[in-house]
Amino acid sequence: MAFFEKVLEAKVMSTHILIRANVSKNVLFEAYKIATDFEERYSAYKKESFLSELNAKAHREKLVCKREDIELFKRCIEASELSEGEFDITIGSLSHGAYHFGFLNQKVATLRELESQKEFVNFKFLKVTDESITFQQKGVRLDLGGIGKGYVAKLIASFLRRQGATKLLVDVGGEIISFGKSYTIGIKNPFKDENIAYIKTSKEAISISTSGDYERFIDSQNSHILNTKSAKSPNNYSSMTVLQNGFDIDMLDAYATAMFNKKSDYVREFSKKRALATIVIDKESNITLNNIKELELNSIELV
C-alpha cells in the first residue's frame, strides 16, 4: 500500500517536534511515542525519571539498565571522547547543579559555585557495562541537553525507515533529518525573527543540527551552552549549524555544542577532521561556511 506524506506536529521535551513521512497515521503516532517515551525516561526535570534516579543513586550503587539505556549512554561517551571532552555528558553538575537551567530557580552561578561544581565534569567518571551504569565520583550529574534531541530524531527517522518510509523529514527542536525528497530548511537568524539562510536538500539522507545562544539563557552573557573548562558560556558565536550526509544527527548535536566552545580555527579543523560542514554565525552577524561542497545538497542560499 502506498501512502502520501502525512505530518504530525507537537511539543515534546519542551520543544517543537515535526514528523513528516509517507507512512500510515498509526506509524506516525508510534514515531511520536518514541519522543514521549524518551522524555519520560530521561528528562532531568522529572523526579521519577530514570535519569533522575541515576543522578541520585549511581555514585553509590550499580543501577541495572535496559538495553536502550546502555546504547544511549555508550553513545554519549563516544561523543564525549570524539570531541575530546568539549561536549561532556556530565555537564549536569554545572548546567543543573550550579545554574539550574530550565528550573524555576535558574540563576547566574557564583564563581565559588562554578569552581566547586566543575570538578565533577568528566565523562570518564561515567562507567557503563552491558548491564549497569555507575558514577565513579559523588557529585557527578548527567545532562542530555546537548545530545538528547538529536538522539530522538535519529531514533524516529530510523524507525520510519524500518516501517517502509521512502521520504521523511524529522525535526526535533532544530535537530533535523531528511531523506528521499528535496526539502527546503530554514536556518534561523539569531538576531531577528526571520531566517538567515535556506538549505535545499537533495534526496540523499542528511542531518542538520543547530545550536544557538538565543533561545535558552539567563542573561546576555549566560546561555545554556557552557564551556567544560571555564564553566561559563563561551560567547564566541550566536549560532552553529552542523551538517553531514547520513543519519548521525545525535553526534552532530554533540559536535555543535563542542564547537560552540572553541575559536574559528578549531571549528574549521574539527569540521575537516570529522567530515562535517558548518554554518557559523558570530556575535557580529558574520557568516562563515566550512566544507559545504562535501555535502549532497541542491543549494544553500544566504538571505
C-alpha positions as CSV (number, residue, x, y, z in Angstrom):
1,M,0.0,0.0,0.0
2,A,1.4,3.4,-0.9
3,F,0.9,6.4,1.4
4,F,1.0,10.1,0.7
5,E,3.2,12.1,3.1
6,K,1.5,12.8,6.5
7,V,2.5,15.3,9.1
8,L,2.5,15.3,12.9
9,E,3.4,18.4,15.0
10,A,3.5,18.6,18.7
11,K,5.5,19.9,21.7
12,V,7.7,17.3,23.4
13,M,10.8,17.6,25.6
14,S,10.0,21.3,26.0
15,T,10.5,21.8,22.2
16,H,8.7,21.7,18.9
17,I,8.7,18.4,17.1
18,L,7.7,17.8,13.5
19,I,7.5,14.4,11.8
20,R,6.7,14.1,8.1
21,A,6.8,10.8,6.2
22,N,4.9,8.6,3.7
23,V,3.6,6.2,6.3
24,S,0.2,5.5,7.9
25,K,-1.2,7.6,10.7
26,N,-0.6,4.7,13.1
27,V,3.1,4.6,12.3
28,L,3.3,8.3,12.6
29,F,1.9,8.2,16.1
30,E,4.2,5.3,17.0
31,A,7.1,7.6,15.9
32,Y,5.7,10.3,18.1
33,K,5.6,7.9,21.1
34,I,9.3,7.4,20.8
35,A,9.8,11.0,21.7
36,T,7.3,11.0,24.6
37,D,8.8,7.8,26.0
38,F,12.3,9.3,25.8
39,E,11.2,12.3,27.7
40,E,9.5,10.2,30.4
41,R,12.7,8.2,31.0
42,Y,15.4,10.7,30.5
43,S,14.1,14.1,31.5
44,A,16.2,15.9,34.1
45,Y,13.1,17.8,35.1
46,K,11.0,14.8,36.1
47,K,11.9,13.4,39.6
48,E,10.5,10.0,38.7
49,S,12.6,9.6,35.5
50,F,15.4,7.1,35.2
51,L,17.9,9.9,34.6
52,S,16.9,11.5,37.9
53,E,17.4,8.1,39.6
54,L,20.8,7.8,38.0
55,N,21.9,11.3,39.2
56,A,20.6,10.5,42.7
57,K,22.0,6.9,43.2
58,A,24.6,5.9,40.6
59,H,27.5,7.2,42.7
60,R,26.8,4.7,45.5
61,E,25.3,1.7,43.6
62,K,25.2,0.0,40.3
63,L,21.9,0.6,38.6
64,V,20.7,-2.2,36.4
65,C,19.7,-0.8,33.0
66,K,17.6,-1.6,29.9
67,R,19.3,-2.3,26.6
68,E,18.2,1.1,25.3
69,D,19.8,2.8,28.4
70,I,23.2,1.2,27.6
71,E,23.0,2.1,24.0
72,L,22.2,5.7,24.8
73,F,24.9,6.3,27.4
74,K,27.6,4.4,25.4
75,R,26.8,6.8,22.5
76,C,27.1,9.8,24.9
77,I,30.5,8.6,26.0
78,E,31.6,8.1,22.4
79,A,30.5,11.7,21.6
80,S,32.4,12.9,24.6
81,E,35.5,11.0,23.5
82,L,35.4,12.1,19.9
83,S,35.1,15.7,20.9
84,E,37.9,15.3,23.5
85,G,35.5,16.4,26.3
86,E,34.4,19.7,24.6
87,F,31.0,18.0,24.7
88,D,30.7,16.2,28.0
89,I,27.6,14.3,29.2
90,T,28.5,15.0,32.8
91,I,28.0,18.8,32.3
92,G,24.9,18.5,34.6
93,S,26.8,19.5,37.7
94,L,27.2,22.9,36.1
95,S,24.1,23.3,33.9
96,H,21.7,22.0,36.6
97,G,23.7,21.9,39.7
98,A,25.1,25.5,39.5
99,Y,23.0,27.4,37.0
100,H,19.8,25.4,37.4
101,F,18.9,25.9,33.7
102,G,15.3,25.0,33.0
103,F,14.3,25.0,36.6
104,L,12.3,27.7,38.4
105,N,15.3,28.8,40.4
106,Q,17.7,29.2,37.5
107,K,20.3,31.9,38.1
108,V,23.8,33.2,37.3
109,A,26.1,30.9,39.3
110,T,28.7,32.4,41.6
111,L,32.4,31.8,41.0
112,R,32.5,29.7,44.1
113,E,29.7,27.5,42.9
114,L,31.3,27.1,39.5
115,E,34.7,26.2,41.0
116,S,33.1,23.6,43.3
117,Q,30.9,22.0,40.6
118,K,33.2,21.9,37.6
119,E,35.4,19.3,39.2
120,F,32.6,16.8,38.7
121,V,32.6,17.4,34.9
122,N,34.5,14.5,33.4
123,F,32.8,11.8,31.3
124,K,35.4,9.3,32.5
125,F,33.6,9.3,35.8
126,L,30.7,7.5,34.0
127,K,31.1,3.7,33.8
128,V,28.8,1.8,31.5
129,T,28.8,-2.0,31.2
130,D,26.5,-4.3,29.2
131,E,24.2,-4.4,32.3
132,S,24.7,-1.4,34.5
133,I,25.7,2.2,35.0
134,T,27.7,3.7,37.8
135,F,29.4,7.0,38.7
136,Q,33.0,6.9,40.0
137,Q,32.6,10.2,41.8
138,K,29.9,11.6,44.1
139,G,28.6,14.8,42.7
140,V,28.5,13.7,39.0
141,R,25.3,14.7,37.2
142,L,24.3,13.8,33.7
143,D,22.6,16.2,31.3
144,L,21.3,15.0,27.9
145,G,20.6,18.6,26.8
146,G,23.5,18.5,24.3
147,I,22.6,15.3,22.6
148,G,19.1,14.2,23.6
149,K,17.1,15.9,20.8
150,G,19.5,14.6,18.2
151,Y,19.3,11.1,19.6
152,V,15.5,11.2,19.5
153,A,15.5,12.5,15.9
154,K,17.7,9.6,14.9
155,L,15.5,7.0,16.7
156,I,12.4,8.4,14.9
157,A,14.0,8.6,11.5
158,S,15.4,5.1,11.8
159,F,12.1,3.7,13.0
160,L,10.3,5.3,10.0
161,R,12.8,3.8,7.6
162,R,12.2,0.3,9.1
163,Q,8.5,0.9,8.6
164,G,8.9,1.5,4.9
165,A,9.2,5.3,4.7
166,T,10.9,6.3,1.4
167,K,10.8,10.0,2.2
168,L,10.8,11.7,5.5
169,L,11.6,14.9,7.4
170,V,12.1,14.8,11.2
171,D,12.7,18.0,13.2
172,V,13.2,17.8,17.0
173,G,13.9,21.3,18.2
174,G,16.3,22.1,15.4
175,E,17.8,18.6,15.0
176,I,16.8,17.7,11.5
177,I,17.0,14.6,9.3
178,S,15.7,14.5,5.8
179,F,15.7,11.7,3.2
180,G,14.1,10.7,-0.1
181,K,12.9,14.1,-1.2
182,S,14.2,17.6,-1.6
183,Y,13.1,19.8,1.3
184,T,13.8,23.5,2.0
185,I,15.0,24.1,5.5
186,G,15.4,27.5,7.1
187,I,18.3,28.5,9.4
188,K,17.1,31.0,12.0
189,N,18.6,34.4,12.2
190,P,19.8,34.7,15.8
191,F,19.2,38.5,15.9
192,K,15.9,38.8,14.1
193,D,12.6,36.9,13.8
194,E,13.4,35.6,10.4
195,N,15.7,33.1,8.6
196,I,19.2,33.9,7.7
197,A,19.8,31.0,5.2
198,Y,17.9,28.3,3.4
199,I,19.2,24.8,2.7
200,K,17.6,22.9,-0.1
201,T,18.4,19.2,0.4
202,S,18.8,16.5,-2.2
203,K,17.1,13.1,-1.9
204,E,20.2,11.8,-0.1
205,A,19.9,11.4,3.7
206,I,21.2,14.4,5.5
207,S,21.4,15.5,9.2
208,I,21.4,19.2,10.2
209,S,22.0,20.3,13.8
210,T,21.7,23.9,15.0
211,S,22.8,25.2,18.4
212,G,22.3,28.8,19.4
213,D,22.7,31.1,22.4
214,Y,19.4,32.9,21.7
215,E,16.7,30.5,22.9
216,R,17.8,29.3,26.4
217,F,19.7,31.9,28.5
218,I,19.7,33.7,31.8
219,D,21.1,37.0,30.5
220,S,23.1,38.2,27.6
221,Q,26.3,36.6,28.9
222,N,25.0,33.3,30.2
223,S,23.4,30.9,27.7
224,H,22.8,27.2,28.4
225,I,25.8,26.2,26.3
226,L,28.7,26.0,28.7
227,N,32.5,25.6,28.4
228,T,33.5,22.5,30.3
229,K,36.8,24.1,31.4
230,S,35.8,27.6,32.4
231,A,32.2,26.6,33.4
232,K,30.9,29.7,31.7
233,S,29.2,30.5,28.4
234,P,31.9,30.8,25.7
235,N,30.2,33.7,23.9
236,N,32.1,33.0,20.6
237,Y,29.1,32.6,18.4
238,S,25.4,33.1,18.2
239,S,24.6,30.1,16.0
240,M,26.3,26.9,14.9
241,T,24.8,24.7,12.3
242,V,26.5,21.4,11.6
243,L,25.6,19.3,8.5
244,Q,26.6,15.8,7.4
245,N,25.1,13.3,5.0
246,G,23.6,10.3,6.8
247,F,21.6,9.7,9.9
248,D,24.1,10.6,12.7
249,I,22.2,13.6,13.9
250,D,22.9,12.7,17.6
251,M,26.7,13.1,17.0
252,L,26.1,16.4,15.2
253,D,24.1,17.6,18.1
254,A,27.0,17.0,20.4
255,Y,29.6,18.4,17.9
256,A,27.6,21.6,17.6
257,T,27.9,22.0,21.4
258,A,31.6,21.1,21.3
259,M,32.5,23.6,18.5
260,F,30.5,26.4,20.2
261,N,33.2,26.3,22.9
262,K,36.1,26.9,20.5
263,K,37.6,29.5,18.2
264,S,37.1,29.6,14.5
265,D,40.3,27.8,13.6
266,Y,39.3,24.8,15.8
267,V,35.9,24.8,14.1
268,R,37.4,24.7,10.7
269,E,39.9,21.9,11.5
270,F,37.4,19.9,13.5
271,S,34.9,20.1,10.6
272,K,37.6,18.9,8.2
273,K,38.7,16.1,10.6
274,R,35.1,14.8,11.1
275,A,33.9,15.3,7.5
276,L,31.4,17.9,8.6
277,A,30.1,21.1,7.1
278,T,29.3,24.1,9.3
279,I,27.4,27.4,9.0
280,V,28.7,29.6,11.8
281,I,27.2,33.0,12.8
282,D,29.3,35.1,15.2
283,K,28.2,37.9,17.5
284,E,28.6,40.5,14.7
285,S,26.4,38.6,12.3
286,N,29.3,37.4,10.2
287,I,28.6,34.1,8.5
288,T,31.4,31.5,7.8
289,L,30.8,28.4,5.8
290,N,33.1,25.3,6.1
291,N,33.2,22.2,3.9
292,I,29.8,22.9,2.3
293,K,31.0,21.3,-1.0
294,E,31.4,18.0,0.8
295,L,27.6,17.6,1.0
296,E,25.0,16.2,-1.2
297,L,22.9,19.3,-1.4
298,N,20.9,21.1,-4.0
299,S,21.8,24.5,-2.7
300,I,22.4,26.8,0.3
301,E,21.1,30.3,-0.1
302,L,22.1,33.1,2.3
303,V,19.5,35.8,2.8
